[in-house]
Structure formats: C-alpha cells, structure tokens
Amino acid sequence: MKTDLDRIMAERELDAILITGGAQHNPTMYYFTGGRHISQADLVIRRGAGPVLFCYPMERDEAARTGLETRNLADYRFNELLKQTDGNVLRATIMRYQNVLTDLGVTAGRMAVYGKVDAGTTYAIFSGLQQALPDLQIVGEVDDSAILLAMATKDTDEIERIRRMGEVTTEVVANVADYLTSRHVEGEVLVNRDGRPITIGDVKQKINLWLMERGAENPEDTIFAIGRDAGVPHSAGNPADFLRLGQTIIFDIYPCEAGGGYFYDFTRTWCLGYAPEAVQALYEDVFYVYKQIIGELKLNAPCPAYQDRTCELFETRGHTTIQSNPQTQEGYVHSLGHGVGLHVHERPWFRSNTVPEDRLEPGSVVTIEPGLYYPERGMGVRLEDTVWVRPDGRMEILADYPLDLVLPVRG
C-alpha cells in the first residue's frame, strides 16, 4: 500500500522517486493521481515527505483534484532556459529538472525514476541530468521495484474498484454466453440469423462495445481462441475463425477502468454444444487442480510454493509441466498466477524468480489460473479467477461466475 512506501524506500536506500508522463495509462502516475486528466506532469516523492506534483497551468484544476501538493511548471520559465541553451530543447529540459529537484532539496543520494514515456527521450534526459547532478545517483528498477512492492497490497478503495471491474467483467462474459447460446447452428458452425457464420472478430467487437457501455476498456485486447489456438496460452485468436461446436474456446478477458485504472483478470474455457471425451477429460484435470489450489491458499504463504504444488498435481495426472521439463510447450507451461491492480500483471509473482515479499499478504489480489495445452491435439483449457486475500485470512473470489464447460446452443 502507499502507506508502506516510506519503509520500502528506506529498505532500498532510496531518498527520492521521480515519476513522469501523463496520468492515464501510466500505472505509477495513476497510482498517486487517480488518473486525472493530466497529459504531462512530473511527480517527486521524497522519503519522509508528501508527493509534489509539477504540472502545466492548463491542467492546474485537474492537478488540484488529486489532493496532492501541486506546483506550476510554468514558473520554471522554459523559454528563458531555451535562450540560455541557444534553443537546445534537451539541455533546457535537463536544466528545468535540475531546478525542480534543487528546489525540493533532491541533489544528492539515490533517486529512482518511473513513468511511461518514450525510451529514447528518457535516456537522453536522465543521462544528462546525472551529469548535471553528479551527487544524485539516478537508478532504474525493474521487477522488484519499490512502487510494485507497495502496489502488491491494496487498500479498501482499491479492492472495491477491482471488485467493480470484476462485476463488469462477468456481466460482459454473461452477455457473450447469452449471445452464443441464442444463435443457430449450420453444419456444426454457429451462425447469425442471416445465416452468416459467426467469427471470433464478431465476438470481440461485441465484447469491446459491452465494456465501453459499462465504463471499462480493453487496452490489451482479449484472448478468445478456439481449437489449436486454444492450445497456445497467449494466442489471442484469429478474428476470421468460425465458432465451431465441440472445440475448446479459451476466453481470457482482462479489462480495466476507462483511462487505465484498475484491471480484472478472468478466464473460462467453453465448448459450444458438446465436449468430446478427450476435451472433457482435460477439463476435469484442470478443474481438479483449480479447486485443489483454491482450497489450499493460506495467509502469508509464499506464492512459489503454489506453483510447485500445481506442477506436482498435474504431473500425478500424467501431464508434463515446466517443473519436470522447463522447455515444454505442451501440458502445463506457465505460472499459476500473478498479482492484479493498475497492471494486469504485477506483484506478487508465483514464478520461480521471486523475492520474499511474494507471498499471500493481507490485501493481496492475485489470479489463480491453472491450464493445460495441447495445440497439436487442437485443444487447451484454462480456468482463472481473481482472489482477494482478506485481512482476516479468508480468500475471496471477487466476482463469481459458473465454471461450466459446455454451452448449449440452438439446433
């Protein structure tokens, strides 16, 4: 949580954090600003002091609504800096950053940099700033960054926003199920009332519309993959593919609040009309592991232990896993889950390269998503729900939805 950030910064020996970029679709900036309509800003967090948001005057009202201390970037007189640097935008920008940080007393120590901005621009600015402020060590963080560790546990407001996205997600999934089951069939292919075959592209258009109507968006697309594509975990599906009876459809949907807010992550596997015997057997194996793992989750347990347990369970049912064969492309080929928040994938991780903080702490929100994949047999199965680790130690699925494999259709 944000309240943990000072402690985490101290543990990381960080004296300051600088976040740059717009407030929307920029998770670290969104985290502190709430996604206000701010197109470009800089946020400086000093250890032991409140965040300070530097913004342009055109967006001063939006900045004020964040509740943060705000300062006007226009006061740093960029045009005068341009004159001093003979019109060199890069040098003038570096000088402005130098002045901003000097005003805050951030001229020495260690400062981590975050934000969603162009990589080349960022490199040019901050390598130059490092030369301008040689006593300030500018550092980048990757997988175990201070802010990702803070984000790993959620407060009450964050939980309710994720829960609401879960409600939106399952409403849209129900709409998709209703749409599919109300269609007719011709030659084992689902068709519209005019007899035209329904495609994956048709379904995805409806998904995006239904999300938009509910104040959500789909910035990272949706996985709606059938047959062989369902056997490749992150195949999004071919928009031109017809929906055929008896083939596995992996429907993995992970929308967020409009503007790049909180995500939800959810997967079901469906067969239209009927499930062949081999598909039913595969589904039962995944369903068994899903239920077993959900039932074994314990407060403060290390997440990687559940990845190991998932591999063990699948291997006892005759499937290859990445534990016995790290290079396998069939069987169980991925991690059990991950955290969910302002990133669709964030801490805590369940994979092997984790840190001690990757555990089921109170306030964590994680996915549980075991799956089996056999592309050459034309099938794959995954089941996924998003789970809140409650402060009382109970595990709560934030949006319930049936786990049925077969969706009946007309004709």
Contacts in CASP RR format, 6 or more apart in sequence:
PFRMAT RR
TARGET T0000
AUTHOR 0000-0000-0000
METHOD contacts of the structure
MODEL  1
MKTDLDRIMAERELDAILITGGAQHNPTMYYFTGGRHISQADLVIRRGAG
PVLFCYPMERDEAARTGLETRNLADYRFNELLKQTDGNVLRATIMRYQNV
LTDLGVTAGRMAVYGKVDAGTTYAIFSGLQQALPDLQIVGEVDDSAILLA
MATKDTDEIERIRRMGEVTTEVVANVADYLTSRHVEGEVLVNRDGRPITI
GDVKQKINLWLMERGAENPEDTIFAIGRDAGVPHSAGNPADFLRLGQTII
FDIYPCEAGGGYFYDFTRTWCLGYAPEAVQALYEDVFYVYKQIIGELKLN
APCPAYQDRTCELFETRGHTTIQSNPQTQEGYVHSLGHGVGLHVHERPWF
RSNTVPEDRLEPGSVVTIEPGLYYPERGMGVRLEDTVWVRPDGRMEILAD
YPLDLVLPVRG
1 150 0 8 1.000
1 153 0 8 1.000
1 154 0 8 1.000
1 155 0 8 1.000
1 363 0 8 1.000
2 31 0 8 1.000
2 32 0 8 1.000
2 150 0 8 1.000
2 155 0 8 1.000
4 149 0 8 1.000
4 150 0 8 1.000
4 153 0 8 1.000
5 45 0 8 1.000
5 146 0 8 1.000
5 147 0 8 1.000
5 150 0 8 1.000
6 47 0 8 1.000
6 48 0 8 1.000
8 146 0 8 1.000
8 149 0 8 1.000
8 150 0 8 1.000
9 15 0 8 1.000
9 17 0 8 1.000
9 45 0 8 1.000
9 47 0 8 1.000
9 146 0 8 1.000
10 47 0 8 1.000
12 112 0 8 1.000
12 141 0 8 1.000
12 146 0 8 1.000
13 110 0 8 1.000
14 47 0 8 1.000
14 110 0 8 1.000
14 111 0 8 1.000
14 112 0 8 1.000
14 139 0 8 1.000
14 146 0 8 1.000
15 46 0 8 1.000
15 47 0 8 1.000
15 106 0 8 1.000
15 108 0 8 1.000
15 109 0 8 1.000
15 110 0 8 1.000
15 111 0 8 1.000
16 44 0 8 1.000
16 45 0 8 1.000
16 46 0 8 1.000
16 47 0 8 1.000
16 101 0 8 1.000
16 104 0 8 1.000
16 106 0 8 1.000
16 109 0 8 1.000
16 110 0 8 1.000
16 111 0 8 1.000
16 112 0 8 1.000
17 44 0 8 1.000
17 45 0 8 1.000
17 111 0 8 1.000
17 112 0 8 1.000
17 113 0 8 1.000
17 114 0 8 1.000
17 146 0 8 1.000
17 147 0 8 1.000
18 42 0 8 1.000
18 43 0 8 1.000
18 44 0 8 1.000
18 45 0 8 1.000
18 101 0 8 1.000
18 111 0 8 1.000
18 112 0 8 1.000
18 113 0 8 1.000
18 114 0 8 1.000
19 28 0 8 1.000
19 29 0 8 1.000
19 32 0 8 1.000
19 42 0 8 1.000
19 43 0 8 1.000
19 44 0 8 1.000
19 45 0 8 1.000
19 113 0 8 1.000
19 114 0 8 1.000
19 115 0 8 1.000
20 29 0 8 1.000
20 41 0 8 1.000
20 42 0 8 1.000
20 43 0 8 1.000
20 113 0 8 1.000
20 114 0 8 1.000
20 115 0 8 1.000
20 117 0 8 1.000
20 122 0 8 1.000
21 29 0 8 1.000
21 40 0 8 1.000
21 41 0 8 1.000
21 42 0 8 1.000
21 115 0 8 1.000
21 116 0 8 1.000
21 117 0 8 1.000
22 29 0 8 1.000
22 38 0 8 1.000
22 39 0 8 1.000
22 40 0 8 1.000
22 41 0 8 1.000
22 116 0 8 1.000
23 29 0 8 1.000
23 30 0 8 1.000
23 33 0 8 1.000
23 34 0 8 1.000
23 35 0 8 1.000
23 36 0 8 1.000
23 37 0 8 1.000
23 38 0 8 1.000
23 39 0 8 1.000
23 41 0 8 1.000
24 30 0 8 1.000
24 35 0 8 1.000
24 37 0 8 1.000
24 38 0 8 1.000
24 259 0 8 1.000
24 260 0 8 1.000
25 116 0 8 1.000
25 219 0 8 1.000
25 259 0 8 1.000
25 260 0 8 1.000
26 115 0 8 1.000
26 116 0 8 1.000
27 116 0 8 1.000
27 151 0 8 1.000
27 260 0 8 1.000
27 342 0 8 1.000
27 343 0 8 1.000
28 114 0 8 1.000
28 115 0 8 1.000
28 116 0 8 1.000
28 147 0 8 1.000
29 35 0 8 1.000
29 38 0 8 1.000
29 41 0 8 1.000
29 43 0 8 1.000
29 114 0 8 1.000
29 115 0 8 1.000
29 116 0 8 1.000
30 260 0 8 1.000
30 261 0 8 1.000
30 342 0 8 1.000
31 147 0 8 1.000
31 151 0 8 1.000
31 342 0 8 1.000
32 43 0 8 1.000
32 45 0 8 1.000
32 51 0 8 1.000
32 53 0 8 1.000
32 66 0 8 1.000
32 68 0 8 1.000
33 41 0 8 1.000
33 43 0 8 1.000
33 53 0 8 1.000
33 63 0 8 1.000
33 66 0 8 1.000
33 68 0 8 1.000
34 66 0 8 1.000
34 261 0 8 1.000
35 259 0 8 1.000
35 260 0 8 1.000
35 261 0 8 1.000
36 62 0 8 1.000
36 63 0 8 1.000
36 65 0 8 1.000
36 66 0 8 1.000
37 59 0 8 1.000
37 62 0 8 1.000
38 55 0 8 1.000
38 59 0 8 1.000
38 62 0 8 1.000
38 63 0 8 1.000
39 59 0 8 1.000
40 55 0 8 1.000
40 56 0 8 1.000
41 53 0 8 1.000
41 54 0 8 1.000
41 55 0 8 1.000
41 56 0 8 1.000
41 59 0 8 1.000
41 63 0 8 1.000
41 73 0 8 1.000
42 53 0 8 1.000
42 54 0 8 1.000
42 73 0 8 1.000
42 97 0 8 1.000
42 100 0 8 1.000
43 51 0 8 1.000
43 52 0 8 1.000
43 53 0 8 1.000
43 54 0 8 1.000
43 68 0 8 1.000
44 51 0 8 1.000
44 52 0 8 1.000
44 54 0 8 1.000
44 100 0 8 1.000
44 101 0 8 1.000
44 104 0 8 1.000
44 106 0 8 1.000
45 51 0 8 1.000
45 52 0 8 1.000
46 52 0 8 1.000
46 104 0 8 1.000
46 105 0 8 1.000
46 106 0 8 1.000
50 68 0 8 1.000
50 69 0 8 1.000
51 68 0 8 1.000
51 69 0 8 1.000
52 68 0 8 1.000
52 69 0 8 1.000
52 70 0 8 1.000
52 71 0 8 1.000
52 104 0 8 1.000
53 63 0 8 1.000
53 66 0 8 1.000
53 68 0 8 1.000
53 69 0 8 1.000
53 70 0 8 1.000
53 71 0 8 1.000
54 70 0 8 1.000
54 71 0 8 1.000
54 72 0 8 1.000
54 73 0 8 1.000
54 100 0 8 1.000
55 62 0 8 1.000
55 63 0 8 1.000
55 70 0 8 1.000
55 71 0 8 1.000
55 72 0 8 1.000
55 73 0 8 1.000
56 72 0 8 1.000
56 73 0 8 1.000
56 74 0 8 1.000
57 72 0 8 1.000
57 73 0 8 1.000
57 74 0 8 1.000
60 70 0 8 1.000
60 72 0 8 1.000
63 70 0 8 1.000
64 70 0 8 1.000
73 96 0 8 1.000
76 96 0 8 1.000
76 99 0 8 1.000
76 100 0 8 1.000
78 92 0 8 1.000
78 93 0 8 1.000
78 96 0 8 1.000
81 92 0 8 1.000
81 95 0 8 1.000
81 96 0 8 1.000
82 88 0 8 1.000
82 89 0 8 1.000
82 92 0 8 1.000
84 92 0 8 1.000
84 95 0 8 1.000
85 91 0 8 1.000
85 92 0 8 1.000
85 95 0 8 1.000
90 124 0 8 1.000
90 125 0 8 1.000
93 125 0 8 1.000
94 125 0 8 1.000
94 128 0 8 1.000
94 129 0 8 1.000
94 132 0 8 1.000
95 132 0 8 1.000
97 125 0 8 1.000
97 129 0 8 1.000
97 132 0 8 1.000
98 129 0 8 1.000
98 132 0 8 1.000
98 133 0 8 1.000
101 107 0 8 1.000
101 111 0 8 1.000
101 133 0 8 1.000
101 136 0 8 1.000
106 136 0 8 1.000
107 133 0 8 1.000
107 135 0 8 1.000
107 136 0 8 1.000
108 133 0 8 1.000
108 135 0 8 1.000
108 136 0 8 1.000
109 135 0 8 1.000
109 136 0 8 1.000
109 137 0 8 1.000
110 136 0 8 1.000
110 137 0 8 1.000
110 139 0 8 1.000
111 136 0 8 1.000
111 137 0 8 1.000
111 138 0 8 1.000
111 139 0 8 1.000
112 139 0 8 1.000
112 140 0 8 1.000
112 141 0 8 1.000
112 145 0 8 1.000
112 146 0 8 1.000
113 122 0 8 1.000
113 126 0 8 1.000
113 138 0 8 1.000
113 139 0 8 1.000
113 140 0 8 1.000
114 141 0 8 1.000
114 145 0 8 1.000
114 147 0 8 1.000
126 138 0 8 1.000
129 136 0 8 1.000
129 138 0 8 1.000
130 136 0 8 1.000
130 137 0 8 1.000
130 138 0 8 1.000
141 148 0 8 1.000
143 349 0 8 1.000
143 353 0 8 1.000
144 347 0 8 1.000
144 355 0 8 1.000
144 357 0 8 1.000
148 346 0 8 1.000
148 347 0 8 1.000
149 347 0 8 1.000
149 357 0 8 1.000
151 341 0 8 1.000
151 342 0 8 1.000
151 343 0 8 1.000
151 346 0 8 1.000
151 347 0 8 1.000
152 339 0 8 1.000
152 346 0 8 1.000
152 347 0 8 1.000
152 348 0 8 1.000
152 357 0 8 1.000
152 358 0 8 1.000
152 361 0 8 1.000
152 364 0 8 1.000
153 361 0 8 1.000
153 362 0 8 1.000
153 363 0 8 1.000
153 364 0 8 1.000
154 162 0 8 1.000
154 341 0 8 1.000
154 363 0 8 1.000
154 364 0 8 1.000
154 365 0 8 1.000
154 388 0 8 1.000
158 262 0 8 1.000
158 341 0 8 1.000
159 363 0 8 1.000
159 365 0 8 1.000
159 388 0 8 1.000
159 398 0 8 1.000
161 257 0 8 1.000
161 261 0 8 1.000
161 262 0 8 1.000
162 262 0 8 1.000
162 263 0 8 1.000
162 264 0 8 1.000
162 340 0 8 1.000
162 341 0 8 1.000
162 365 0 8 1.000
162 386 0 8 1.000
162 388 0 8 1.000
162 398 0 8 1.000
163 388 0 8 1.000
163 398 0 8 1.000
163 399 0 8 1.000
165 216 0 8 1.000
165 255 0 8 1.000
165 256 0 8 1.000
165 257 0 8 1.000
165 262 0 8 1.000
165 263 0 8 1.000
165 264 0 8 1.000
166 264 0 8 1.000
166 266 0 8 1.000
166 386 0 8 1.000
166 398 0 8 1.000
166 399 0 8 1.000
167 399 0 8 1.000
168 211 0 8 1.000
168 214 0 8 1.000
168 215 0 8 1.000
168 216 0 8 1.000
168 255 0 8 1.000
168 264 0 8 1.000
169 216 0 8 1.000
169 253 0 8 1.000
169 255 0 8 1.000
169 264 0 8 1.000
169 266 0 8 1.000
169 399 0 8 1.000
170 266 0 8 1.000
170 399 0 8 1.000
170 400 0 8 1.000
170 401 0 8 1.000
171 210 0 8 1.000
171 214 0 8 1.000
172 207 0 8 1.000
172 210 0 8 1.000
172 211 0 8 1.000
172 214 0 8 1.000
172 253 0 8 1.000
172 255 0 8 1.000
173 251 0 8 1.000
173 253 0 8 1.000
173 266 0 8 1.000
173 268 0 8 1.000
173 401 0 8 1.000
174 401 0 8 1.000
175 206 0 8 1.000
175 210 0 8 1.000
176 203 0 8 1.000
176 206 0 8 1.000
176 207 0 8 1.000
176 251 0 8 1.000
177 270 0 8 1.000
177 407 0 8 1.000
179 203 0 8 1.000
179 206 0 8 1.000
180 190 0 8 1.000
180 198 0 8 1.000
180 203 0 8 1.000
180 243 0 8 1.000
180 270 0 8 1.000
180 272 0 8 1.000
180 407 0 8 1.000
180 409 0 8 1.000
181 407 0 8 1.000
181 408 0 8 1.000
181 409 0 8 1.000
181 410 0 8 1.000
182 410 0 8 1.000
183 190 0 8 1.000
183 191 0 8 1.000
183 192 0 8 1.000
183 198 0 8 1.000
183 409 0 8 1.000
183 410 0 8 1.000
184 190 0 8 1.000
184 191 0 8 1.000
184 193 0 8 1.000
184 195 0 8 1.000
184 409 0 8 1.000
184 410 0 8 1.000
184 411 0 8 1.000
185 191 0 8 1.000
185 245 0 8 1.000
185 409 0 8 1.000
185 410 0 8 1.000
185 411 0 8 1.000
186 195 0 8 1.000
186 197 0 8 1.000
188 244 0 8 1.000
188 245 0 8 1.000
188 246 0 8 1.000
189 197 0 8 1.000
189 198 0 8 1.000
189 242 0 8 1.000
189 243 0 8 1.000
189 244 0 8 1.000
189 245 0 8 1.000
190 197 0 8 1.000
190 198 0 8 1.000
190 242 0 8 1.000
190 243 0 8 1.000
190 244 0 8 1.000
190 245 0 8 1.000
190 272 0 8 1.000
190 409 0 8 1.000
191 197 0 8 1.000
191 198 0 8 1.000
192 198 0 8 1.000
197 242 0 8 1.000
197 243 0 8 1.000
198 242 0 8 1.000
198 243 0 8 1.000
199 239 0 8 1.000
199 240 0 8 1.000
199 241 0 8 1.000
199 242 0 8 1.000
199 243 0 8 1.000
200 224 0 8 1.000
200 225 0 8 1.000
200 226 0 8 1.000
200 237 0 8 1.000
200 238 0 8 1.000
200 239 0 8 1.000
200 240 0 8 1.000
200 241 0 8 1.000
200 243 0 8 1.000
201 224 0 8 1.000
201 239 0 8 1.000
201 240 0 8 1.000
203 224 0 8 1.000
203 243 0 8 1.000
204 221 0 8 1.000
204 222 0 8 1.000
204 224 0 8 1.000
204 239 0 8 1.000
207 218 0 8 1.000
207 222 0 8 1.000
207 224 0 8 1.000
207 253 0 8 1.000
208 218 0 8 1.000
211 217 0 8 1.000
211 218 0 8 1.000
211 255 0 8 1.000
212 258 0 8 1.000
215 257 0 8 1.000
215 258 0 8 1.000
216 255 0 8 1.000
216 256 0 8 1.000
216 257 0 8 1.000
216 258 0 8 1.000
217 255 0 8 1.000
217 256 0 8 1.000
217 257 0 8 1.000
217 258 0 8 1.000
217 259 0 8 1.000
217 260 0 8 1.000
218 253 0 8 1.000
218 255 0 8 1.000
218 256 0 8 1.000
219 256 0 8 1.000
219 260 0 8 1.000
220 254 0 8 1.000
220 344 0 8 1.000
221 236 0 8 1.000
222 236 0 8 1.000
222 251 0 8 1.000
222 252 0 8 1.000
222 253 0 8 1.000
222 254 0 8 1.000
223 234 0 8 1.000
223 235 0 8 1.000
223 236 0 8 1.000
223 237 0 8 1.000
223 250 0 8 1.000
223 251 0 8 1.000
223 252 0 8 1.000
223 253 0 8 1.000
223 267 0 8 1.000
224 236 0 8 1.000
224 237 0 8 1.000
224 249 0 8 1.000
224 250 0 8 1.000
224 251 0 8 1.000
224 252 0 8 1.000
225 231 0 8 1.000
225 232 0 8 1.000
225 235 0 8 1.000
225 236 0 8 1.000
225 237 0 8 1.000
225 238 0 8 1.000
225 249 0 8 1.000
225 250 0 8 1.000
226 237 0 8 1.000
226 241 0 8 1.000
226 243 0 8 1.000
226 244 0 8 1.000
226 247 0 8 1.000
226 248 0 8 1.000
226 249 0 8 1.000
227 247 0 8 1.000
227 248 0 8 1.000
227 249 0 8 1.000
227 378 0 8 1.000
227 379 0 8 1.000
227 380 0 8 1.000
228 375 0 8 1.000
228 376 0 8 1.000
228 378 0 8 1.000
229 235 0 8 1.000
229 237 0 8 1.000
229 238 0 8 1.000
229 241 0 8 1.000
229 375 0 8 1.000
230 247 0 8 1.000
230 248 0 8 1.000
230 249 0 8 1.000
230 250 0 8 1.000
230 269 0 8 1.000
230 373 0 8 1.000
230 378 0 8 1.000
230 379 0 8 1.000
230 380 0 8 1.000
230 381 0 8 1.000
231 248 0 8 1.000
231 250 0 8 1.000
231 373 0 8 1.000
231 374 0 8 1.000
231 375 0 8 1.000
231 378 0 8 1.000
231 379 0 8 1.000
231 380 0 8 1.000
232 373 0 8 1.000
232 375 0 8 1.000
233 333 0 8 1.000
233 334 0 8 1.000
233 371 0 8 1.000
233 373 0 8 1.000
233 382 0 8 1.000
243 249 0 8 1.000
243 272 0 8 1.000
244 272 0 8 1.000
245 271 0 8 1.000
245 272 0 8 1.000
245 273 0 8 1.000
245 274 0 8 1.000
245 409 0 8 1.000
246 271 0 8 1.000
246 272 0 8 1.000
246 273 0 8 1.000
246 274 0 8 1.000
246 275 0 8 1.000
246 276 0 8 1.000
246 279 0 8 1.000
247 271 0 8 1.000
247 272 0 8 1.000
247 378 0 8 1.000
247 379 0 8 1.000
248 269 0 8 1.000
248 270 0 8 1.000
248 271 0 8 1.000
248 279 0 8 1.000
248 282 0 8 1.000
248 378 0 8 1.000
248 379 0 8 1.000
248 380 0 8 1.000
248 381 0 8 1.000
249 269 0 8 1.000
249 270 0 8 1.000
249 271 0 8 1.000
249 272 0 8 1.000
250 267 0 8 1.000
250 269 0 8 1.000
250 380 0 8 1.000
250 381 0 8 1.000
250 382 0 8 1.000
251 267 0 8 1.000
251 268 0 8 1.000
251 269 0 8 1.000
251 270 0 8 1.000
252 265 0 8 1.000
252 266 0 8 1.000
252 267 0 8 1.000
252 382 0 8 1.000
252 384 0 8 1.000
253 265 0 8 1.000
253 266 0 8 1.000
253 267 0 8 1.000
254 263 0 8 1.000
254 264 0 8 1.000
254 265 0 8 1.000
254 266 0 8 1.000
254 344 0 8 1.000
255 263 0 8 1.000
255 264 0 8 1.000
256 262 0 8 1.000
256 263 0 8 1.000
256 264 0 8 1.000
256 344 0 8 1.000
260 342 0 8 1.000
261 342 0 8 1.000
262 341 0 8 1.000
262 342 0 8 1.000
263 340 0 8 1.000
263 341 0 8 1.000
263 342 0 8 1.000
263 343 0 8 1.000
263 344 0 8 1.000
264 340 0 8 1.000
264 386 0 8 1.000
264 398 0 8 1.000
264 399 0 8 1.000
265 340 0 8 1.000
265 344 0 8 1.000
265 367 0 8 1.000
265 369 0 8 1.000
265 384 0 8 1.000
265 386 0 8 1.000
266 384 0 8 1.000
266 385 0 8 1.000
266 386 0 8 1.000
266 399 0 8 1.000
266 401 0 8 1.000
267 369 0 8 1.000
267 382 0 8 1.000
267 383 0 8 1.000
267 384 0 8 1.000
268 383 0 8 1.000
268 384 0 8 1.000
268 401 0 8 1.000
268 403 0 8 1.000
269 283 0 8 1.000
269 286 0 8 1.000
269 380 0 8 1.000
269 381 0 8 1.000
269 382 0 8 1.000
269 383 0 8 1.000
269 405 0 8 1.000
270 404 0 8 1.000
270 405 0 8 1.000
270 406 0 8 1.000
270 407 0 8 1.000
271 279 0 8 1.000
271 405 0 8 1.000
271 406 0 8 1.000
271 407 0 8 1.000
272 406 0 8 1.000
272 407 0 8 1.000
272 409 0 8 1.000
273 406 0 8 1.000
273 407 0 8 1.000
273 408 0 8 1.000
273 409 0 8 1.000
274 406 0 8 1.000
275 283 0 8 1.000
275 405 0 8 1.000
275 406 0 8 1.000
278 377 0 8 1.000
278 379 0 8 1.000
279 379 0 8 1.000
279 381 0 8 1.000
279 405 0 8 1.000
280 405 0 8 1.000
282 372 0 8 1.000
282 374 0 8 1.000
282 379 0 8 1.000
282 380 0 8 1.000
282 381 0 8 1.000
283 381 0 8 1.000
283 405 0 8 1.000
285 314 0 8 1.000
285 317 0 8 1.000
285 319 0 8 1.000
285 372 0 8 1.000
285 381 0 8 1.000
286 370 0 8 1.000
286 371 0 8 1.000
286 372 0 8 1.000
286 381 0 8 1.000
286 382 0 8 1.000
286 383 0 8 1.000
287 383 0 8 1.000
287 403 0 8 1.000
288 313 0 8 1.000
288 317 0 8 1.000
289 310 0 8 1.000
289 313 0 8 1.000
289 314 0 8 1.000
289 317 0 8 1.000
289 370 0 8 1.000
289 371 0 8 1.000
290 368 0 8 1.000
290 370 0 8 1.000
290 383 0 8 1.000
290 403 0 8 1.000
292 313 0 8 1.000
293 306 0 8 1.000
293 309 0 8 1.000
293 310 0 8 1.000
293 313 0 8 1.000
293 336 0 8 1.000
293 368 0 8 1.000
293 370 0 8 1.000
294 368 0 8 1.000
294 385 0 8 1.000
294 387 0 8 1.000
294 395 0 8 1.000
294 397 0 8 1.000
295 395 0 8 1.000
296 306 0 8 1.000
296 309 0 8 1.000
297 306 0 8 1.000
297 360 0 8 1.000
297 368 0 8 1.000
297 387 0 8 1.000
297 389 0 8 1.000
297 395 0 8 1.000
298 360 0 8 1.000
299 360 0 8 1.000
299 361 0 8 1.000
299 362 0 8 1.000
299 389 0 8 1.000
299 393 0 8 1.000
300 359 0 8 1.000
300 360 0 8 1.000
300 361 0 8 1.000
301 359 0 8 1.000
301 360 0 8 1.000
302 354 0 8 1.000
302 356 0 8 1.000
302 358 0 8 1.000
302 359 0 8 1.000
303 336 0 8 1.000
303 337 0 8 1.000
303 348 0 8 1.000
303 349 0 8 1.000
303 350 0 8 1.000
303 354 0 8 1.000
303 358 0 8 1.000
303 359 0 8 1.000
303 360 0 8 1.000
303 366 0 8 1.000
304 349 0 8 1.000
304 350 0 8 1.000
304 351 0 8 1.000
304 352 0 8 1.000
304 354 0 8 1.000
304 358 0 8 1.000
306 336 0 8 1.000
306 350 0 8 1.000
306 368 0 8 1.000
307 335 0 8 1.000
307 336 0 8 1.000
307 337 0 8 1.000
307 350 0 8 1.000
307 351 0 8 1.000
307 352 0 8 1.000
308 323 0 8 1.000
310 321 0 8 1.000
310 332 0 8 1.000
310 336 0 8 1.000
310 370 0 8 1.000
311 321 0 8 1.000
311 322 0 8 1.000
311 323 0 8 1.000
311 324 0 8 1.000
311 332 0 8 1.000
312 323 0 8 1.000
314 321 0 8 1.000
314 331 0 8 1.000
314 332 0 8 1.000
314 370 0 8 1.000
314 372 0 8 1.000
315 321 0 8 1.000
315 323 0 8 1.000
315 324 0 8 1.000
319 331 0 8 1.000
319 332 0 8 1.000
319 372 0 8 1.000
320 328 0 8 1.000
320 330 0 8 1.000
320 331 0 8 1.000
320 332 0 8 1.000
321 328 0 8 1.000
321 331 0 8 1.000
321 332 0 8 1.000
321 333 0 8 1.000
322 328 0 8 1.000
322 332 0 8 1.000
322 333 0 8 1.000
322 334 0 8 1.000
329 373 0 8 1.000
329 375 0 8 1.000
330 373 0 8 1.000
330 374 0 8 1.000
330 375 0 8 1.000
330 376 0 8 1.000
331 371 0 8 1.000
331 372 0 8 1.000
331 373 0 8 1.000
331 374 0 8 1.000
332 370 0 8 1.000
332 371 0 8 1.000
332 372 0 8 1.000
332 373 0 8 1.000
333 373 0 8 1.000
334 371 0 8 1.000
335 349 0 8 1.000
335 350 0 8 1.000
335 351 0 8 1.000
336 350 0 8 1.000
336 368 0 8 1.000
336 369 0 8 1.000
336 370 0 8 1.000
337 349 0 8 1.000
337 350 0 8 1.000
337 366 0 8 1.000
337 367 0 8 1.000
337 368 0 8 1.000
337 369 0 8 1.000
338 345 0 8 1.000
338 346 0 8 1.000
338 347 0 8 1.000
338 348 0 8 1.000
338 349 0 8 1.000
338 350 0 8 1.000
338 366 0 8 1.000
338 367 0 8 1.000
339 345 0 8 1.000
339 346 0 8 1.000
339 347 0 8 1.000
339 348 0 8 1.000
339 349 0 8 1.000
339 364 0 8 1.000
339 365 0 8 1.000
339 366 0 8 1.000
339 367 0 8 1.000
340 346 0 8 1.000
340 365 0 8 1.000
340 366 0 8 1.000
340 367 0 8 1.000
340 386 0 8 1.000
341 365 0 8 1.000
347 357 0 8 1.000
347 358 0 8 1.000
348 354 0 8 1.000
348 357 0 8 1.000
348 358 0 8 1.000
348 359 0 8 1.000
348 360 0 8 1.000
348 361 0 8 1.000
348 364 0 8 1.000
348 366 0 8 1.000
349 358 0 8 1.000
350 358 0 8 1.000
350 366 0 8 1.000
360 366 0 8 1.000
360 389 0 8 1.000
361 389 0 8 1.000
362 389 0 8 1.000
362 390 0 8 1.000
362 391 0 8 1.000
362 393 0 8 1.000
363 388 0 8 1.000
363 389 0 8 1.000
363 390 0 8 1.000
363 391 0 8 1.000
364 388 0 8 1.000
364 389 0 8 1.000
365 386 0 8 1.000
365 387 0 8 1.000
365 388 0 8 1.000
365 389 0 8 1.000
365 398 0 8 1.000
366 386 0 8 1.000
366 387 0 8 1.000
366 389 0 8 1.000
367 384 0 8 1.000
367 385 0 8 1.000
367 386 0 8 1.000
367 387 0 8 1.000
368 384 0 8 1.000
368 385 0 8 1.000
368 387 0 8 1.000
369 382 0 8 1.000
369 383 0 8 1.000
369 384 0 8 1.000
369 385 0 8 1.000
370 382 0 8 1.000
370 383 0 8 1.000
371 380 0 8 1.000
371 381 0 8 1.000
371 382 0 8 1.000
371 383 0 8 1.000
372 380 0 8 1.000
372 381 0 8 1.000
372 382 0 8 1.000
373 380 0 8 1.000
373 381 0 8 1.000
374 380 0 8 1.000
383 403 0 8 1.000
385 397 0 8 1.000
385 398 0 8 1.000
385 399 0 8 1.000
385 401 0 8 1.000
386 397 0 8 1.000
386 398 0 8 1.000
386 399 0 8 1.000
387 395 0 8 1.000
387 396 0 8 1.000
387 397 0 8 1.000
387 398 0 8 1.000
388 395 0 8 1.000
388 396 0 8 1.000
388 397 0 8 1.000
388 398 0 8 1.000
389 395 0 8 1.000
390 396 0 8 1.000
END
